[in-house]
Amino acid sequence: MTRRSALVAVVFLPMALVGCGGAGGNGSGSPSDGKLALVTTVAPITSIASNIGGDRVRITGIVPEGTNSHTFDPPPSAAAVLSEADVVFINGLKLEEPTRELAQENLGDGAEVVEIGTIVLPESQYVYDFSFPEEEGKPNPHLWTDPTWAIRYAEVIRDTLVERDRTNAAYYRANFDAFEAKAIALADALRTDQETIPGPRALLTYHDAYAYFAQTFGWTVIGAIQPENFEDPSPKEVADLIDQIRAEDVPTIFGSEVFPSKALEQIADETGVRYEDTLRDDDLPQEPGDPEHSWLGLMRYDYVTMITGLGGTAPTLESLDVADVAPDEATYPQ
């Protein structure tokens, strides 16, 4: 998704939110169908929830793909959708504070906000880095780029759905088992294919979205061009990164089609390294309904892009089936 399409999505989001929504204890859409009404934030969480809940729940994602989730402010019409939810799944770790606050102000009786990342990640394991300095008090929230943490996300979603809908407990558990198997296969394929990289597994990216992934899989994040205030980096910061790239002989730096960066282009020009501008951290590939429009498809795309960008090959990853394990019943705002 381009930056322009992301902005258009934000403009039209209030109308989209009025027309969608789930059905469940608080009754949005068709209350008589008995389905839990779930509201989610970023697309990876929407996708994981859809894999576990399948066609037994109604899911509405409220953060349009291709937008900056750190600065996203939900429109007033989101209050109506949040008020009809049985469960609001957010990442937590201070990623979506305006959405969390709006949800808490509008929750119906018996509804809850579940901050998945805050639940699964002990404070002792918080990562603070280039885009998320410790003095700002906001840890890096991007756990979902690591399959081992995504499985923990799925566990929280499974347990929440089982507790609220015991009639379909076996269904949710079976979907989790299938999702876990695919996530493990993804991690195993990544470990296999990353061994083909001839040099260091070093990442210079547009945004610090891969810190937990790097810890688990033995990569090094040497820098992120997007500071914590989401403005352009200073000339000194650019110069320091240029020196580091030359010193570490990094062959590719990774940008994003969602967040174009003149600074990264400048760094690539001055160092002579390749600039790959299609990496993404919460914008699912293809379009809703396509097989690769899933968390699995997103992460497979990123891993293949990073491995091949650093001179390796990714046949194991490319052969994986990344389709959802359950019918995708989610509404993804565009």
Phi, psi and omega per residue, in radians:
M1 nan 2.347 3.132
T2 -1.426 2.870 3.092
R3 -1.030 -0.679 -3.119
R4 -1.108 -0.764 -3.123
S5 -1.156 -0.568 3.100
A6 -1.115 -0.737 3.141
L7 -1.154 -0.673 3.087
V8 -1.077 -0.668 -3.135
A9 -1.078 -0.701 3.138
V10 -1.125 -0.692 -3.138
V11 -1.075 -0.695 -3.059
F12 -1.634 -0.063 -3.090
L13 -1.008 -0.768 -3.123
P14 -0.957 -0.701 3.122
M15 -1.164 -0.698 -3.121
A16 -1.137 -0.677 -3.102
L17 -1.172 -0.584 3.141
V18 -1.110 -0.577 -3.027
G19 -1.586 -0.189 -3.088
C20 -2.031 -3.118 -3.135
G21 2.459 2.920 -3.040
G22 -1.729 -3.051 3.062
A23 -2.291 2.362 -3.124
G24 -3.075 -2.545 -3.058
G25 -1.052 -0.538 -3.121
N26 -1.703 -0.121 2.927
G27 1.298 1.364 2.976
S28 -2.008 2.442 3.133
G29 1.367 -1.894 -3.092
S30 -2.031 1.528 -3.050
P31 -1.022 -0.479 -3.042
S32 -1.273 -0.197 -3.105
D33 -1.352 -0.207 3.038
G34 1.312 0.096 -3.108
K35 -1.402 2.516 3.030
L36 -1.155 2.451 3.074
A37 -1.736 2.031 -3.124
L38 -1.980 2.429 2.987
V39 -2.072 2.384 -3.131
T40 -2.222 2.986 -3.128
T41 -1.871 -1.722 -3.026
V42 -1.200 2.643 -3.032
A43 -1.000 -0.660 3.096
P44 -1.047 -0.683 3.098
I45 -1.202 -0.708 3.072
T46 -1.000 -0.761 -3.124
S47 -1.155 -0.807 -3.140
I48 -1.100 -0.747 3.111
A49 -1.081 -0.676 3.125
S50 -1.151 -0.636 3.088
N51 -1.089 -0.657 -3.115
I52 -1.443 -0.770 -3.070
G53 -1.396 -0.512 3.110
G54 0.920 -2.409 -3.078
D55 -1.559 0.179 3.094
R56 -1.654 -0.029 3.130
V57 -2.327 2.903 2.983
R58 -2.051 2.181 -3.040
I59 -2.095 2.316 3.033
T60 -2.144 2.055 2.996
G61 -1.514 2.391 -3.045
I62 -1.964 -0.105 3.079
V63 -1.748 1.984 -3.117
P64 -1.062 2.422 3.095
E65 -1.088 2.502 3.115
G66 1.515 0.054 3.064
T67 -1.727 2.888 3.096
N68 -1.439 1.841 -3.061
S69 -1.163 -0.380 -3.136
H70 -1.258 -0.480 -3.094
T71 -1.990 0.084 -3.102
F72 -1.155 2.264 3.109
D73 -2.058 1.978 -3.066
P74 -1.092 2.479 3.110
P75 -1.218 2.792 -3.137
P76 -0.969 -0.560 -3.116
S77 -1.156 -0.306 3.097
A78 -1.123 -0.411 -3.135
A79 -1.041 -0.648 -3.132
A80 -1.140 -0.739 3.126
V81 -1.155 -0.771 -3.141
L82 -1.111 -0.587 -3.123
S83 -1.215 -0.351 -3.123
E84 -1.646 -0.056 -3.050
A85 -1.387 2.533 2.921
D86 -1.454 -0.704 3.124
V87 -2.406 2.366 3.006
V88 -1.948 1.978 3.118
F89 -1.658 2.086 3.047
I90 -2.172 2.875 3.135
N91 -1.245 -0.707 -3.040
G92 1.368 -2.731 -3.052
L93 0.967 0.565 3.071
K94 1.134 0.461 3.113
L95 -1.371 -0.745 -2.981
E96 -2.153 0.914 -3.032
E97 -1.021 -0.767 3.113
P98 -1.066 -0.669 3.121
T99 -1.206 -0.725 3.110
R100 -1.048 -0.792 -3.127
E101 -1.129 -0.730 3.129
L102 -1.141 -0.673 3.117
A103 -1.111 -0.810 -3.103
Q104 -1.122 -0.519 3.113
E105 -1.309 -0.343 -2.986
N106 -2.145 0.115 -3.122
L107 -1.093 2.466 3.025
G108 -1.430 3.044 3.134
D109 -1.052 2.273 3.081
G110 1.438 -0.107 3.134
A111 -1.434 2.836 -3.115
E112 -2.567 2.703 2.975
V113 -1.784 2.212 3.131
V114 -1.953 1.971 3.130
E115 -1.603 1.597 -2.920
I116 -1.073 -0.893 -3.102
G117 -1.070 -0.689 3.132
T118 -1.132 -0.565 3.129
I119 -1.242 -0.795 -2.971
V120 -1.484 -0.437 -3.028
L121 -1.760 1.976 3.071
P122 -1.099 2.551 -3.122
E123 -1.024 -0.515 3.130
S124 -1.153 -0.285 -3.140
Q125 -1.854 0.148 3.070
Y126 -1.020 2.451 3.071
V127 -1.906 2.243 3.004
Y128 -2.016 2.395 -3.012
D129 -2.684 -2.664 -3.006
F130 -1.003 -0.910 -3.091
S131 -1.473 -0.267 -3.057
F132 -2.312 1.269 -3.125
P133 -1.222 2.574 -3.047
E134 -1.090 -0.562 -3.104
E135 -1.162 -0.323 3.087
E136 -1.440 -0.298 3.061
G137 1.396 0.150 3.135
K138 -2.014 1.954 3.134
P139 -1.257 2.808 3.025
N140 -1.040 2.185 -3.050
P141 -1.692 -0.003 -2.901
H142 -1.504 1.027 3.118
L143 -1.166 -0.535 -2.966
W144 -1.210 -0.210 3.090
T145 -1.343 -0.057 3.078
D146 -1.940 2.061 -3.092
P147 -1.011 -0.559 -3.113
T148 -1.161 -0.593 3.070
W149 -1.388 -0.571 3.091
A150 -1.069 -0.613 3.066
I151 -1.098 -0.701 3.093
R152 -1.112 -0.662 3.052
Y153 -1.018 -0.820 -3.105
A154 -1.110 -0.598 3.099
E155 -1.094 -0.782 3.136
V156 -1.094 -0.752 3.127
I157 -1.111 -0.808 3.107
R158 -0.990 -0.883 -3.070
D159 -1.112 -0.643 3.113
T160 -1.145 -0.772 -3.125
L161 -1.184 -0.709 3.119
V162 -1.074 -0.749 -3.127
E163 -1.112 -0.605 -3.061
R164 -1.617 -0.302 -3.050
D165 -2.533 1.267 -3.051
R166 -1.164 -0.372 3.104
T167 -1.031 -0.637 -3.105
N168 -1.842 0.385 -3.074
A169 -1.029 -0.763 -3.119
A170 -1.109 -0.634 3.120
Y171 -1.126 -0.823 -3.135
Y172 -1.117 -0.700 -3.138
R173 -1.160 -0.697 3.115
A174 -1.141 -0.715 3.101
N175 -1.112 -0.707 3.093
F176 -1.075 -0.789 -3.130
D177 -1.021 -0.727 3.132
A178 -1.180 -0.714 3.114
F179 -1.146 -0.760 3.137
E180 -1.038 -0.731 3.135
A181 -1.071 -0.726 3.127
K182 -1.200 -0.674 3.125
A183 -1.158 -0.676 3.089
I184 -1.147 -0.727 3.092
A185 -1.075 -0.666 3.094
L186 -1.099 -0.804 3.136
A187 -1.103 -0.729 3.140
D188 -1.126 -0.721 3.121
A189 -1.133 -0.687 3.095
L190 -1.060 -0.821 -3.135
R191 -1.066 -0.648 3.121
T192 -1.179 -0.891 -3.019
D193 -1.278 -0.515 -3.119
Q194 -1.194 -0.285 3.082
E195 -1.218 -0.246 3.127
T196 -1.439 -0.147 3.131
I197 -1.195 2.153 -3.045
P198 -1.293 -0.407 -3.109
G199 -2.071 -2.748 -3.139
P200 -1.201 2.607 3.040
R201 -1.507 1.385 -3.012
A202 -2.017 2.287 -3.103
L203 -2.033 2.176 2.835
L204 -2.001 2.034 -2.990
T205 -2.176 3.017 3.097
Y206 -1.293 -0.347 -2.970
H207 -2.808 2.542 -3.108
D208 -1.368 1.290 -3.085
A209 -1.860 0.036 -2.962
Y210 -2.216 0.410 -3.072
A211 -1.141 -0.812 -3.106
Y212 -1.269 -0.672 3.014
F213 -0.971 -0.801 -3.106
A214 -1.091 -0.705 3.113
Q215 -1.060 -0.793 -3.047
T216 -1.249 -0.686 -2.969
F217 -1.895 0.187 2.996
G218 1.308 0.619 3.056
W219 -1.772 2.868 3.076
T220 -2.113 2.167 3.040
V221 -1.600 1.877 -3.054
I222 -1.524 -0.223 3.110
G223 3.047 2.831 3.040
A224 -2.392 2.264 -2.998
I225 -1.340 -0.299 -3.075
Q226 -1.679 1.880 3.134
P227 -1.164 3.068 -3.066
E228 -1.130 -0.402 -3.137
N229 -1.594 0.076 3.076
F230 1.089 0.310 3.009
E231 -1.641 3.056 3.112
D232 -1.164 2.569 3.105
P233 -1.201 2.764 3.123
S234 -1.286 2.779 3.074
P235 -0.953 -0.657 3.126
K236 -1.137 -0.729 3.117
E237 -1.094 -0.705 3.093
V238 -1.095 -0.791 -3.130
A239 -1.084 -0.711 3.128
D240 -1.112 -0.706 3.128
L241 -1.175 -0.663 3.090
I242 -1.062 -0.772 3.113
D243 -1.085 -0.702 -3.103
Q244 -1.199 -0.696 3.115
I245 -1.083 -0.773 3.119
R246 -1.123 -0.686 -3.107
A247 -1.199 -0.639 -3.069
E248 -1.700 -0.006 3.066
D249 0.965 0.875 3.137
V250 -1.374 2.212 -3.064
P251 -1.430 -0.412 -3.053
T252 -2.510 2.435 2.954
I253 -1.977 2.613 -2.914
F254 -2.014 2.060 3.058
G255 -1.880 -2.898 -3.062
S256 -2.415 2.443 3.056
E257 -1.231 -0.370 3.135
V258 -1.397 -0.617 -3.110
F259 -2.148 1.356 3.126
P260 -0.994 2.498 -3.060
S261 -2.334 1.941 3.030
K262 -1.121 -0.561 -3.135
A263 -1.127 -0.761 3.116
L264 -1.138 -0.676 3.091
E265 -1.079 -0.726 3.111
Q266 -1.080 -0.778 -3.139
I267 -1.084 -0.744 3.124
A268 -1.102 -0.750 -3.136
D269 -1.094 -0.763 -3.047
E270 -1.320 -0.463 -3.133
T271 -1.709 -0.290 -3.119
G272 1.361 0.240 3.130
V273 -1.583 2.884 -3.136
R274 -1.307 2.472 3.080
Y275 -1.959 1.985 3.113
E276 -1.810 1.979 -2.963
D277 -1.907 0.529 -3.097
T278 -2.080 0.154 3.116
L279 -1.166 2.674 -3.090
R280 -2.622 2.607 3.130
D281 -2.044 -0.393 3.093
D282 -2.508 0.352 3.126
D283 -1.952 1.838 -3.022
L284 -1.171 2.543 3.121
P285 -1.153 2.782 3.067
Q286 1.005 -2.653 -3.056
E287 -2.119 2.735 3.092
P288 -0.890 2.328 -3.104
G289 1.720 -0.349 3.082
D290 -1.354 2.612 -3.070
P291 -1.007 -0.592 -3.073
E292 -1.607 0.046 3.091
H293 -1.437 1.309 -3.045
S294 -2.717 2.865 3.037
W295 -1.026 -0.729 3.121
L296 -1.049 -0.767 3.122
G297 -1.127 -0.689 3.116
L298 -1.056 -0.873 -3.065
M299 -1.248 -0.656 3.066
R300 -1.042 -0.762 3.117
Y301 -1.028 -0.830 -3.116
D302 -1.114 -0.778 -3.099
Y303 -1.125 -0.755 3.100
V304 -1.083 -0.749 -3.140
T305 -1.077 -0.758 -3.122
M306 -1.218 -0.773 -3.107
I307 -1.132 -0.837 -3.131
T308 -1.214 -0.561 3.087
G309 -1.129 -0.462 3.120
L310 -1.700 0.236 3.019
G311 1.653 0.088 3.126
G312 -1.657 -3.040 3.065
T313 -2.219 2.741 -3.025
A314 -2.352 0.904 -3.108
P315 -1.144 -0.582 -3.126
T316 -1.193 -0.798 3.091
L317 -1.101 -0.764 -3.076
E318 -1.135 -0.385 -3.126
S319 -1.531 -0.094 -3.085
L320 -1.252 2.598 2.959
D321 -1.552 2.033 -3.071
V322 -1.932 0.281 3.095
A323 -1.232 2.733 3.108
D324 -1.058 2.656 3.136
V325 -1.534 -0.235 3.124
A326 -2.378 2.794 3.112
P327 -0.952 2.325 -3.140
D328 -1.472 1.838 -3.114
E329 -1.809 0.216 -3.043
A330 -1.452 2.665 2.984
T331 -1.769 1.991 3.119
Y332 -1.762 2.020 3.085
P333 -1.179 2.464 -3.106
Q334 -1.977 nan nan
